Amino acid sequence: MDGRDDVKKRTPPCPGRRRSQPASTRTRSAMPAYVVPLLLLLCSLVSLAGAAMDPAEREALLRVMELVSSDRDWRSSSVPDPCAAPWPGLECKPDADDKRLMRVTRLDFGVPPNPACREAAAFPTHAFSALPHLQSLFLVDCFKNPAKTAALALPPAANLSASRLQQLSIRSNPSLSGTLPPQLASLRSLQVLTVSQNALVHGEVPRGIGGLAGLVHLDLSYNSLTGPIPARIGELRSLQGLDLSYNSFSGPIPSKLGQLAQLQKLDLSSNNLTGGVPATFSGLKSLTFLALSNNGLSGRLPAGLAGLRDLQYLIMENNPMGVPLPPELGGIARLQELRLANSGYSGSIPDTFGRLTSLTTLSLQNNNLTGRIPAGLSRLKRMYHLNLSKNGLDGAVPFDGAFLRRLGRNLDLSGNPGLCVDDRAVVKEVGVDVCGGGDSSVGRAITRGGAMWPALLRPSASALLCCCLLL
């Protein structure tokens, strides 16, 4: 056997290749890692090039477009296939089981660059059943013709059983009227439901919404909804955001809301809610934002609120609480905004508030607070807004000139006749007078029998003695 036979045994022949195959093999093994995924993507795109819409789904899409928008002649613009070159606001994806079919999965109307809504737009009720693969539908700033209202309506519940809708957003539609359809409870795939800023949407919230187990975000704010808050909302264990603000909900806050362990934002402000804050709220361990302002709530806050370690915003202005400020609030280390104005709080400002090192805003104005301002507030380095006006606070303001100048116009201590400052340069900025011990010509004031007397008019002992001698 010669050397050439030995080479043949060690190097198997490869049809169509030159003898430089070993070098080629080495080059191929050094192929960049991104090439293979890129080739697979190209193959996938080639396979999708022949995909087309189902004729029935195409017709349903055209009906929706013609019903809602007049931006163009949708039928002539759809040749040969709307999904082949998708319009703005239209998103298509290949069918999960048959890659040759393209399915409409998302529609956006109202906000550029999406199609604008026609002046006489109607609510696309049939889209919920005729486009069964639709996952997201947005109708924003669509129905706003005061001369023609559009009715909020859904198909019968039986026609929604196959719906794959995950996100429904109906916002800023001043001419959309009606009640929240009970068929919403049949959209079992919903994760985000937003029906907000539609002033003509009224009535009660369907209790069946509590059965949407996958719901993560529920926003029904800025409508004209009435009745009690359904307790069944407390069964939405995946819920992370709940906004029912700016409606006319009445009655107490359901205690079952305290079972929403995943809840991060809760806004029930600007309603007609009464009673107290449920003690179960101490179980909202994930909460970062709590707003209950502008209601008829009263009584003490649950002591367990101090255990909400992630709470950053506590906004409860304009409620007739009528109790002392709870010192437990000073234990919420991450609190950034604390707003408790105009709520009838009495007593002194707790010293524990000086421990809120993350605090940027403290609003306690227009209450019945008395006593001195805690010196600890002066050590809150992140504070940029402080309003203690219109109370009965007294004594020297415990803030140095640097603190007072840092807050500037974001500091309001006015309406507290007993307060005074030592720094004359900041008298005008904080709304109080200079404390005693300085030049009387500064115009400082003292309290006598509940009335304020200019220091220049205060009678001294020597002046009284002179008057007596003259007499």
Number of C-alpha atoms within 10 A of each C-alpha: 5 6 7 9 10 10 10 10 9 9 12 8 12 9 6 7 9 10 11 8 14 11 9 12 10 10 10 10 8 8 10 8 8 8 10 11 10 11 11 11 12 12 12 12 12 11 12 17 11 12 21 19 21 15 10 10 18 21 15 16 22 15 17 20 24 19 16 23 21 16 13 11 12 18 17 8 12 16 11 12 17 22 22 17 14 13 16 13 18 19 20 20 16 18 15 10 7 9 16 17 18 26 24 25 19 19 23 20 23 22 15 10 11 16 22 21 24 19 16 18 21 21 20 19 14 16 20 21 21 21 24 19 21 22 20 19 21 20 23 20 20 29 29 20 16 11 8 14 20 22 18 18 18 20 16 13 15 10 16 21 14 16 20 20 23 18 20 18 17 22 24 21 24 20 21 27 18 16 18 19 16 16 18 20 18 20 22 20 19 23 19 19 19 17 21 24 23 24 18 21 24 18 16 18 21 17 14 15 23 18 17 22 17 16 23 19 20 21 19 24 24 22 23 20 26 16 15 17 22 19 14 16 24 17 17 24 19 17 24 19 20 21 19 22 24 21 22 21 27 17 15 17 21 17 14 16 25 18 19 25 19 18 24 19 20 20 19 24 24 21 21 20 24 17 14 16 18 16 15 17 22 17 18 25 20 17 24 19 19 18 19 22 24 22 22 21 25 18 15 16 21 17 14 15 20 18 17 22 17 17 24 20 20 19 20 22 23 22 22 17 23 16 16 18 20 17 15 17 24 17 18 22 20 17 24 19 21 21 21 23 23 21 25 22 27 17 15 18 22 18 15 16 24 18 17 24 20 17 25 17 19 21 20 25 25 20 21 20 25 17 15 19 22 17 14 17 21 16 14 17 13 13 23 17 18 21 19 23 22 20 23 21 26 16 15 19 23 18 19 12 14 9 17 20 16 14 16 16 13 16 23 20 21 20 17 19 22 22 24 26 23 19 15 16 11 17 16 10 17 22 18 24 24 24 20 15 8 12 11 15 9 13 16 23 24 21 12 9 7 9 9 13 15 14 17 14 10 12 9 9 8 9 9 10 10 10 9 9 7 6 5
